[in-house]
């Protein structure tokens, strides 16, 4: 579980990030979860965009994705979500 200070720090890192995954009309699939898992292993912190064609709300979709990948949901603003999972050899040092 992340503290408020850690979430603030991660949000500051994510400000200039571009979403690398998009959840579309097919919703959450095994392939999407696998891609998210691989992206988290490589980067630790990613931004996901939930497209308007997706049947679910962005907050709900982000919560399900973070639960299925064992990661932390840092923030949801509009249709963008920031997700974090610490890697085996952490690149991001949390305060």
C-alpha positions in Angstrom: 0.0 0.0 0.0 1.3 3.4 -1.0 1.3 6.4 1.3 0.0 9.8 0.3 3.5 11.1 -0.1 4.5 8.2 -2.3 1.4 8.7 -4.5 2.1 12.4 -4.8 5.7 11.6 -6.0 4.5 9.0 -8.5 1.8 11.5 -9.8 4.5 14.1 -10.3 6.5 11.5 -12.4 3.5 10.6 -14.5 2.5 14.2 -15.5 4.5 14.2 -18.7 4.0 10.5 -19.6 2.1 9.4 -22.6 -0.4 6.6 -22.2 1.1 3.4 -23.6 -1.9 1.2 -23.3 -5.5 1.8 -24.4 -8.6 -0.1 -23.3 -11.1 0.0 -26.1 -14.5 -1.5 -26.9 -13.3 -5.1 -26.3 -12.7 -4.1 -22.7 -10.3 -6.1 -20.4 -9.0 -9.2 -22.1 -6.2 -11.7 -21.2 -4.0 -10.1 -23.9 -4.5 -6.6 -22.4 -3.7 -7.9 -18.9 -0.6 -9.7 -20.2 0.6 -6.5 -22.0 0.0 -4.4 -18.9 2.0 -7.0 -16.8 4.9 -6.8 -19.2 4.9 -3.0 -19.4 4.9 -2.8 -15.6 7.8 -5.2 -15.4 9.8 -3.1 -17.8 8.8 0.4 -16.6 7.2 0.2 -13.1 5.0 3.3 -13.7 2.7 3.5 -16.7 -0.3 5.5 -17.9 -3.4 3.8 -19.3 -6.1 5.4 -21.3 -9.7 4.1 -21.3 -11.3 5.0 -24.6 -14.9 6.2 -24.8 -15.9 3.0 -26.6 -15.1 1.0 -23.5 -18.3 -0.2 -21.8 -17.0 0.4 -18.2 -16.1 3.5 -16.3 -12.4 4.5 -16.2 -12.1 4.2 -12.4 -13.6 0.7 -12.4 -11.5 -0.5 -15.4 -8.3 0.8 -13.8 -9.2 -0.9 -10.4 -9.7 -4.2 -12.1 -6.5 -3.9 -14.1 -4.5 -3.1 -11.0 -6.0 -6.0 -9.1 -5.3 -8.5 -11.9 -1.7 -7.4 -12.2 -0.9 -7.0 -8.5 -0.1 -3.4 -8.9 -1.2 -0.1 -7.2 -3.6 2.3 -8.7 -2.0 5.7 -8.2 -4.5 8.1 -9.8 -7.5 8.3 -12.2 -8.1 11.6 -13.9 -10.8 11.6 -16.6 -10.1 8.6 -18.8 -6.4 8.3 -17.8 -5.1 6.1 -15.1 -1.6 5.8 -13.5 -0.6 2.4 -12.3 2.6 1.4 -10.4 4.2 -1.8 -9.5 7.7 -2.0 -7.9 10.1 -4.1 -10.0 12.6 -6.7 -8.9 15.4 -4.1 -9.1 13.6 -0.8 -8.6 14.3 2.1 -10.9 12.0 4.4 -9.0 13.0 5.2 -5.4 10.0 6.1 -3.4 10.2 8.7 -0.6 
